[in-house]
């Protein structure tokens, strides 16, 4: 979904702030979610990344966890690419929750 990112209160371009929120893991997502006041785009990616990052907890479980970890890694990479590109990418299930939390829906 194409989306024109709104201005970020961080002083960065919104796609850069969203990309950093994803790149820095769930802690970066939490930081950007708490400091961002204006941009729904940045808040969306920050919140989505908090949840995606916490989903990695299941990765150490043999076999099922490894498949889950691979899936989450692929979703994280796709999220990272789309965040820096200025596009909305919703991770299945998590993305709708993040969009509601950020006010995109």
C-alpha positions as CSV (number, residue, x, y, z in Angstrom):
1,X,0.0,0.0,0.0
2,X,1.4,3.4,-1.0
3,X,1.2,6.0,1.7
4,X,2.6,9.5,1.8
5,X,4.4,9.6,5.2
6,X,3.5,12.6,7.4
7,X,6.1,14.8,9.0
8,X,8.0,13.3,11.9
9,X,8.5,15.1,15.2
10,X,12.0,13.5,15.5
11,X,13.5,16.0,13.0
12,X,14.2,13.2,10.6
13,X,12.5,12.3,7.4
14,X,9.6,10.0,8.3
15,X,10.9,7.1,6.2
16,X,14.3,7.3,7.9
17,X,12.8,7.4,11.4
18,X,10.5,4.4,10.6
19,X,13.5,2.5,9.0
20,X,15.6,3.2,12.1
21,X,12.7,2.1,14.4
22,X,12.7,-1.3,12.5
23,X,16.5,-1.6,12.1
24,X,17.2,-1.1,15.8
25,X,15.0,-4.0,16.9
26,X,12.1,-4.0,19.4
27,X,14.0,-1.5,21.7
28,X,14.4,0.9,18.8
29,X,10.7,0.5,18.0
30,X,9.8,1.2,21.6
31,X,12.0,4.4,21.7
32,X,10.5,5.7,18.4
33,X,7.0,4.8,19.5
34,X,7.4,6.8,22.7
35,X,9.2,9.9,21.3
36,X,7.2,10.3,18.0
37,X,4.4,12.8,18.5
38,X,3.2,13.6,14.9
39,X,3.8,10.8,12.4
40,X,1.3,8.0,12.2
41,X,3.7,6.3,9.7
42,X,6.6,6.2,12.2
43,X,4.3,5.1,15.0
44,X,2.9,2.3,12.8
45,X,6.4,0.9,12.0
46,X,7.6,1.4,15.6
47,X,4.7,-0.5,17.1
48,X,4.7,-3.2,14.5
49,X,8.4,-3.7,15.1
50,X,8.0,-4.0,18.9
51,X,5.6,-7.0,18.3
52,X,7.7,-8.6,15.5
53,X,10.8,-8.3,17.7
54,X,9.1,-9.9,20.6
55,X,7.9,-12.8,18.4
56,X,11.6,-13.8,18.0
57,X,11.3,-15.2,21.6
58,X,9.8,-18.4,20.1
59,X,12.8,-19.0,17.7
60,X,14.9,-21.2,20.0
61,X,12.2,-23.9,20.2
62,X,13.5,-26.8,18.0
63,X,12.0,-27.2,14.5
64,X,8.7,-25.2,14.9
65,X,10.6,-22.3,16.5
66,X,13.2,-22.3,13.7
67,X,10.5,-22.2,11.0
68,X,8.8,-19.4,13.0
69,X,12.1,-17.6,13.4
70,X,12.7,-17.8,9.7
71,X,9.2,-16.4,9.0
72,X,9.7,-13.5,11.4
73,X,13.2,-12.8,9.9
74,X,11.6,-12.6,6.4
75,X,8.8,-10.3,7.7
76,X,11.4,-8.1,9.5
77,X,13.4,-7.7,6.3
78,X,10.3,-6.9,4.3
79,X,9.3,-4.4,6.9
80,X,12.7,-2.8,6.9
81,X,12.7,-2.4,3.1
82,X,9.2,-0.9,3.0
83,X,9.8,1.4,6.0
84,X,12.8,3.0,4.3
85,X,10.9,3.1,1.0
86,X,8.0,5.1,2.4
87,X,5.4,2.3,1.8
88,X,3.1,0.6,4.3
89,X,3.7,-3.1,4.8
90,X,1.5,-4.9,7.2
91,X,2.8,-8.1,8.7
92,X,-0.1,-10.6,8.8
93,X,-2.3,-10.1,12.0
94,X,0.3,-7.8,13.6
95,X,0.0,-5.1,10.9
96,X,-3.7,-4.5,11.5
97,X,-3.2,-4.1,15.2
98,X,-0.3,-1.7,14.6
99,X,-2.3,0.3,12.1
100,X,-5.1,0.7,14.6
101,X,-2.7,1.7,17.4
102,X,-1.0,4.3,15.2
103,X,-4.3,5.7,13.9
104,X,-3.9,4.7,10.3
105,X,-7.3,3.0,10.2
